[in-house]
């Protein structure tokens, strides 16, 4: 007898009535503001520089060398400024001024990171915004589309995908009033 496999969706794991009560981005925004700046910077350095972008060849970050790029997660009231030093991503101090900023919601950044949406689609639907130095912002947007997910560990890739799908389902449950 053949085995039937199906992918578990968030709705298979948690019903919409539970999903709609999961903490949303505003809650996590309050939580991240409680972290000491040094701890937040170290966590971001490990997550972004150590895990997500370390698989990129150093020349791919050349456009960011000596520049300052802001990433703003609008619904979390969260901002980080990034630069590159010797081909490695560096998280700058919270007070650093950015030359360009890329802004989106938590869900849209998750969709982008997990490659369930591309930057052009988000940009043209006005869900991804750029301010400041246009050339720097466009380079950053292009980089976001080329994150080498296949070089991440399978566990991290699967976790990112499941977390993103759960966030989509939770948002849907909240807005549909299930």
ZAGULO-791922 format. One record per residue (C-alpha): residue in three letters; x, y, z. Coordinates in steps of 0.05 Angstrom, whole numbers, plus 5000, padded with zeros to 4 digits. Layout:
N
<"ala",<X,Y,Z>>;
...
***
This chain:
178
<"unk",<5000,5000,5000>>;
<"unk",<5030,5068,4980>>;
<"unk",<5046,5118,5034>>;
<"unk",<5014,5185,5025>>;
<"unk",<5055,5245,5045>>;
<"unk",<5029,5315,5052>>;
<"unk",<5060,5378,5076>>;
<"unk",<5036,5402,5143>>;
<"unk",<5009,5472,5138>>;
<"unk",<5002,5517,5199>>;
<"unk",<4926,5503,5198>>;
<"unk",<4941,5428,5205>>;
<"unk",<4983,5441,5266>>;
<"unk",<4943,5497,5299>>;
<"unk",<4871,5516,5284>>;
<"unk",<4856,5588,5263>>;
<"unk",<4823,5602,5331>>;
<"unk",<4892,5590,5363>>;
<"unk",<4933,5622,5307>>;
<"unk",<4896,5688,5313>>;
<"unk",<4917,5693,5386>>;
<"unk",<4992,5682,5374>>;
<"unk",<5033,5744,5391>>;
<"unk",<5040,5790,5331>>;
<"unk",<5096,5836,5309>>;
<"unk",<5077,5893,5357>>;
<"unk",<5086,5845,5416>>;
<"unk",<5155,5823,5391>>;
<"unk",<5172,5896,5378>>;
<"unk",<5161,5911,5452>>;
<"unk",<5202,5850,5472>>;
<"unk",<5262,5870,5428>>;
<"unk",<5261,5940,5457>>;
<"unk",<5273,5909,5526>>;
<"unk",<5339,5878,5503>>;
<"unk",<5402,5916,5521>>;
<"unk",<5433,5947,5458>>;
<"unk",<5496,5905,5463>>;
<"unk",<5458,5840,5467>>;
<"unk",<5412,5860,5409>>;
<"unk",<5472,5878,5367>>;
<"unk",<5507,5812,5382>>;
<"unk",<5444,5772,5365>>;
<"unk",<5434,5809,5300>>;
<"unk",<5508,5801,5282>>;
<"unk",<5502,5726,5292>>;
<"unk",<5436,5718,5256>>;
<"unk",<5450,5763,5196>>;
<"unk",<5526,5761,5190>>;
<"unk",<5538,5692,5218>>;
<"unk",<5479,5652,5191>>;
<"unk",<5441,5685,5135>>;
<"unk",<5493,5724,5095>>;
<"unk",<5556,5685,5112>>;
<"unk",<5543,5640,5052>>;
<"unk",<5550,5698,5004>>;
<"unk",<5617,5709,4970>>;
<"unk",<5651,5770,5001>>;
<"unk",<5649,5808,4934>>;
<"unk",<5572,5805,4937>>;
<"unk",<5574,5854,4996>>;
<"unk",<5624,5901,4963>>;
<"unk",<5569,5952,4948>>;
<"unk",<5560,5959,5024>>;
<"unk",<5634,5968,5040>>;
<"unk",<5640,6033,5080>>;
<"unk",<5566,6049,5068>>;
<"unk",<5508,6048,5117>>;
<"unk",<5442,6013,5101>>;
<"unk",<5382,6016,5147>>;
<"unk",<5332,5959,5152>>;
<"unk",<5267,5980,5184>>;
<"unk",<5213,5931,5206>>;
<"unk",<5154,5979,5208>>;
<"unk",<5104,5940,5250>>;
<"unk",<5156,5923,5303>>;
<"unk",<5185,5994,5307>>;
<"unk",<5252,5961,5296>>;
<"unk",<5312,5989,5259>>;
<"unk",<5382,5964,5246>>;
<"unk",<5439,5996,5207>>;
<"unk",<5486,5950,5169>>;
<"unk",<5553,5960,5134>>;
<"unk",<5607,5915,5106>>;
<"unk",<5679,5911,5129>>;
<"unk",<5728,5868,5089>>;
<"unk",<5669,5832,5056>>;
<"unk",<5634,5815,5121>>;
<"unk",<5568,5843,5144>>;
<"unk",<5572,5887,5205>>;
<"unk",<5516,5911,5250>>;
<"unk",<5528,5984,5269>>;
<"unk",<5506,6020,5332>>;
<"unk",<5432,6036,5338>>;
<"unk",<5444,6111,5332>>;
<"unk",<5481,6105,5265>>;
<"unk",<5453,6146,5208>>;
<"unk",<5435,6105,5146>>;
<"unk",<5449,6130,5075>>;
<"unk",<5391,6088,5050>>;
<"unk",<5335,6049,5084>>;
<"unk",<5294,5989,5063>>;
<"unk",<5227,5985,5100>>;
<"unk",<5174,5932,5103>>;
<"unk",<5130,5894,5152>>;
<"unk",<5154,5834,5191>>;
<"unk",<5114,5787,5148>>;
<"unk",<5141,5817,5083>>;
<"unk",<5213,5811,5106>>;
<"unk",<5199,5738,5126>>;
<"unk",<5168,5725,5058>>;
<"unk",<5229,5756,5025>>;
<"unk",<5280,5718,5068>>;
<"unk",<5245,5651,5057>>;
<"unk",<5238,5667,4982>>;
<"unk",<5163,5658,4982>>;
<"unk",<5158,5728,4952>>;
<"unk",<5209,5767,4911>>;
<"unk",<5232,5839,4924>>;
<"unk",<5203,5865,4858>>;
<"unk",<5134,5839,4874>>;
<"unk",<5135,5870,4944>>;
<"unk",<5163,5935,4916>>;
<"unk",<5111,5942,4861>>;
<"unk",<5055,5925,4910>>;
<"unk",<5082,5981,4955>>;
<"unk",<5098,5932,5011>>;
<"unk",<5174,5944,5007>>;
<"unk",<5197,6016,5010>>;
<"unk",<5265,6050,4999>>;
<"unk",<5288,6118,5021>>;
<"unk",<5354,6155,5014>>;
<"unk",<5409,6135,4965>>;
<"unk",<5371,6100,4910>>;
<"unk",<5431,6062,4882>>;
<"unk",<5448,6033,4950>>;
<"unk",<5375,6015,4963>>;
<"unk",<5369,5980,4896>>;
<"unk",<5433,5940,4909>>;
<"unk",<5404,5919,4976>>;
<"unk",<5338,5899,4945>>;
<"unk",<5374,5857,4892>>;
<"unk",<5416,5824,4946>>;
<"unk",<5353,5805,4985>>;
<"unk",<5328,5768,4923>>;
<"unk",<5393,5728,4918>>;
<"unk",<5401,5702,4989>>;
<"unk",<5431,5632,4981>>;
<"unk",<5380,5593,5021>>;
<"unk",<5407,5528,4994>>;
<"unk",<5472,5541,5032>>;
<"unk",<5436,5548,5099>>;
<"unk",<5430,5486,5142>>;
<"unk",<5368,5446,5125>>;
<"unk",<5342,5456,5196>>;
<"unk",<5348,5532,5191>>;
<"unk",<5316,5532,5122>>;
<"unk",<5258,5489,5144>>;
<"unk",<5248,5530,5208>>;
<"unk",<5247,5595,5168>>;
<"unk",<5197,5566,5119>>;
<"unk",<5151,5539,5173>>;
<"unk",<5155,5603,5215>>;
<"unk",<5138,5645,5154>>;
<"unk",<5079,5601,5136>>;
<"unk",<5055,5604,5208>>;
<"unk",<5060,5680,5207>>;
<"unk",<5020,5683,5143>>;
<"unk",<4966,5637,5173>>;
<"unk",<4964,5676,5238>>;
<"unk",<4955,5742,5201>>;
<"unk",<4900,5711,5158>>;
<"unk",<4865,5684,5220>>;
<"unk",<4869,5752,5254>>;
<"unk",<4840,5790,5195>>;
<"unk",<4787,5739,5177>>;
<"unk",<4762,5738,5249>>;
<"unk",<4759,5662,5254>>;
***
